[in-house]
Amino acid sequence: MNFKILCSDLDGTLLSTKNNVSDFAVSEISRIKEAIRVILVSARMPKSMIYLQQRLDIQNQPIICYNGALVLHGSNEISSTFIDMEYIEGIYGLAEEYAVKLGLYHKNEWYVEKTSERVQKEIRDTKATPHIRDTRTTLEDWTQRNIGAHKIMTMGTKESTDQLYPLLQKKFGLHLHLYRSNDTLIEVAPKSVSKLSAIKLLLQNQEGLKDIIAFGDNYNDLEMLQYVGFGVAVENAREEVKAVADQITLKNTEDGVAKFIKQHIVI
């Protein structure tokens, strides 16, 4: 297999634990990185990706954050697209009705109203710490600064999320990407961007989608795996993701990405 770019999702894909890559993955990326551009593509915020980029020693490459809403190359901001305040207000109003809390993200800022088991898990998994403050205060602050959210995460119970998700889809589905990352979480992103759209921004001369191999596991990876040259799903991926992949590798906890690279990418 000959490729010019390798794009990989992080959580549930390249990460063999909740917050890190294995020594084996580091070794395999090191083996190929001079010949193939390795680009990390995630729903994470920048600071939660940069420590992994440093561990893999690929700081010379860009990163795609927030499912494509923010694209960075070192200190250079290549692209930034955020959710407008009118949509944030609408989501906040609906979430309040179902006692669902919001996590609001802009660049390296992360705001929650209070800590919780879910927030503490996010802190452990992403090595980032949120600002604790009332959501209304955050919305007023962002309105004054004329900014919005690169990502919104709703945090509820399975029951409240089951009720909230179809309402959000009905009201905002034409304007926003909404997907359930698990039974209790809904991630919201701008409609105009995706992991695939961000990847297209990073193509250089003589590079096309056919030159890319990509790895993923979740709904936000579907388009990426479907349209690049070769899409690989990990065994623990959603069934819909595995259905569009060209091949399936081992689970993330079994170093599926690194083992696929070792077996199929010869430099």
N, C-alpha and C positions, 0 to 999 in steps of 0.2 A: 504494500500500500504506500502510495506517494502522495503526501499532502504538504501544503505550504503553511497551513494554520491549524492549530488544535484549540478548540473552544470547549471549556468544561464548566458545567454547573458545579456548585460546591456541596451544599447540604444534601445528604442522601446519595451523592454521586462520587465526587473526588475525595471528599472527607471520609476517612475510614472510622473516625470517631465523631462525636458531636461537634468538636471544635478544632480538629487538626488533621493534617495529612500524615501518612505514615512515612517512615524512612525509605521504604521501598518506592513509594510514589515520588519522593524527592529525588531518588536515584534515577528513576526512569525519565522524569522531566529533565534532569540534568543531562542525560544521555542524548536527548533529542533537541534541546532548546536552541542550539546553535544553528540547526538546520530548519526547524519548524517554529514559527511564532506561537507561543502558548498564551492564550488569553482567557482569563477567568471571567465567568459570566454568572451573575447571581442576583437574587432579590435583596442581598445584604447591603448595608450602608458601607461607605468607603473604608472607614477605620476597621471594620470587621472583615474586610478583604485584604487590606494592605499587609497585615501581619502574616497572612498565608502566602501572599505574593513574595514577601521577603524570605519566608522559609523555603520557598521553591526557587529563590534567586532569579526571579523574572521581573524585577522592578523596571526593566527597560521596556516592558510592554504595557499597553493600556489595560484598564479594567472596565468592565461593564457592570454598573451597580443598579439596584432598584429595577431589575428586569428591563433595563435599557433606558430608564428615565434619566440617568446620569452616567455620562461616559467621561472618564478621566485618563490622562496620560501624564503621570507624575503630578506636577502642580498645574498642568494645563487642562482646562475644562473644554472638552471637545463638544459636548452637547449636554443641555440641561432642559428637561421638560417636566413641569410640575402640575398637579391637580389644582384647578382654580378654586378660589375661596367659596364660590357659590355651591360647588359640589361638596366641599368639605363640610360646610354648614348643613347641607341636606343630609349627609351621612351621619353627622353628629346628632341631628334631631331624631332620626330614625333609631339610631343606636341607643339613645337615651330612653326611648320608649320601651326597649327590651332589656334595659340594665346591662347593655354591652359597652365595654370600655374601648377607647381608641388608643392606639400607639401612632403618633404622628412623626414623620421623618422628613427632614430637609437637609441635604448634604450630610454633614456629620452630626447634626442635631437630632436628638430623639427625645420625645416628650410623652410621658404617661401621667395620669392623675394620681396614681398611687402604686406602690409595689404590690406584687402578688406572686403566687407560685409560678404563673406563666411568665411574668416579667423577670423573675429570678432565673428561670430556665434560659430565657433569652440572653441574660447577662453572662451566664456560664458558657452558653454555646457560641456567642458571638464576640465575647471579650469587649463589649461596649457597655457603658453605663448611661441610663436615661436621666434627663432632668425631670424631677417630680413637681408638677404644677397643674393647676386647674386647666382643663381643656379650653374653657372660654377665654382664659388669660392668654393661652397660646394663640388662639385664633385672632384675638385683638392685636397681639404683638405682630403676627404675620401680616395682618391687614395693613398695619402701619408701615411695615417693611416691604410691602407689595410683593410678597412671595407666597408660595403654596407648598403642598406636600409632594415630595418625590414618591412617597409611599404612605399608605394608611393601612394599619392592621387592626381589625376588629377582634376583640378578645371577649368571648362569652362562654356559655355552656353549650353542649351539643344541642339542647332543646332551643335555646335562644338563637343560636346560629342557624338552625334549621328554619326558624321562623323569619329571621332577618334576611337571609341570603336571597330568597326569591323576591322580596320587596326591593332590595337594592338592585337586583337584576332588572326588574320591571321599570324602576325609576331612573336608573343610571346606566343600564347596560349599553345603550347606544353611545355613551360618552366616555365610559371608563372600562378598563379591564378589571373584572372581578373573578377571583378563583379561590376555592377553599383549599388551603394548604393542609388542613386536617379538620377533624370534626368540630373544633371549637374556634378556628381561626379563619378569617377571610382577609385576603390581601387585595388591595386596590391600587391600581396604577393608571397613568394616563393612557387613553385609548390609542393615541397616535404613535406610541412606541411599543417595542417588544424586544426581546433578546435578539431576534433576527434583524430587526431594523437597525439596532445598534451595531451589530456585526457588519452590516453593509457599509456603515459609516467608516469602518476601519480598514476596508479593503484598499490595498495599495496597487500600484501599477502592475499589470500582469497577474493580478489575483482576482478570482471569482468565487462564487459560492461552491462551485465544483471542487475547489482546491481545499475545502475545509472538512475536517472530521470533528464531530461534536458529540459530547456525552451528556446525558441528562436522566431525570427520573420523574419529573412532575409535570403538571398541566402547563406550566409556563415554559416548559422545554419542548412542547409538541411541535410548534412551528419551526423552531431551530433544527430539530432532528429531521424533520420532514423535508426541508428545502436545502440543506447543505449537501455537499458531495457524498458524505457517508455519516449516517446517524447511528449512534450506539446507545442503547438503553441498558442500565444496570438491572439485574434480576429483580431487585426490590422496587422497580419503577411501577407507576400506575399502568394498568392493563392497556389503557388508551395510548400511552407513550410507547409501550413495547410493540403495539400494533403498527405504528408508523416507522419504527426503527429498522435499519438495514440489518442490524445484528444485535444480539443480547449478550452481555458479559456477566460476570459474577456480581454478587451484591457489593454494595459499597463497603460493608464491614469485612468483606473478603478481598478488598483491594482490586475490585473488578476493573477499574479504569487503568490502573498501573499494569495489571496483568495483561490486559488487552494491548496496551502500548508495547509491552515486552514481546508479545507473541506476533504482532502484526506490523509494527512500524520498524523498519530496518533503515538505519542511517549509514 
